[in-house]
Amino acid sequence: MLKYPSMQNVLLIVQIIISAFLVVAIILQNRGGGLGSIFGGESAVYRSKRGVEKLLHYATIGLAVVFSVLSLSSVLLF
């Protein structure tokens, strides 16, 4: 039995963890109106992201980039 996991297993585990964080970050993003925007509510209001919303936006982009790099590296290396 191996004492240390192989690089492929470590890469797969890290990819699963990053994908879970990416799903949570996407779900937590607020679209503003919800179902109210279907019936004409707040669809023409443009506002800038501030505070936690901005941090969550950048975290989602960062997680997506890391996930893509991990996916490409796992395909190319193994």
N, C-alpha and C positions, 0 to 999 in steps of 0.2 A: 504494500500500500504506500502511496506517495505521501511524504510529509508535507510538501508544499504543493498547492494547486498549480496546474500549468497556466501559462500566460493566456491561453485561449479561454480557460474557465474564469480567470480574473476579469478579462475583458468582457465576457458575457455577463458576469454579475454586475459590473460597473454599468454596463449598457442598460440592464434591467432597472437598476436604481435610478439612473438618469431619466429613463423613459417614464418612470412613476412620478418623479418630480416634475417632468414636463407636462404630464397629464394634469396634475394638480394645479400647476401654474396657469394652464389654459382654462381650466374650469373656474378658477378664482377670479378671472378677469371679468369685470362688470361691463355689460354693454349699454348701460344707462337706462333705457326705457323698458326693457323686458317686453312683455306682451302689450303694454300700453303703446308702444311705437307702431304696432300694427294698425291701430285705429287713429293714427295721426298725432300721437304725442311725441314731443321733443325730437323729431327726426331732423329738423333744420338747425339744431343748436350744435355749434362746434365749440369745443373747449379743449384746453390743453391738459395734459396729464400732470398731476402733481403728487408729491409724497409717495405713499406706498403704491399707488397705481402706476407711477412712473417706474419705480423700482421693480415691480412685478412685470411690467412690459419689457424692461431690459433683461431681467432674469429669464424670461421666456425666450428671448432671442438668443441669449447666451447658452441656455440649455439645448436649444434646437441646434446650434452650431456644434456644441460638444457631442450631442447625439449623432449628428451627421458624420463628424470626424471619426467617432468610434465605429460607426457602421461601415464606413469606407475602409478603415484600417483593418477591421475584422475580415472583410471580404478579400482585401489585398494580401494580408498576411497569412490567412489560413485558408 
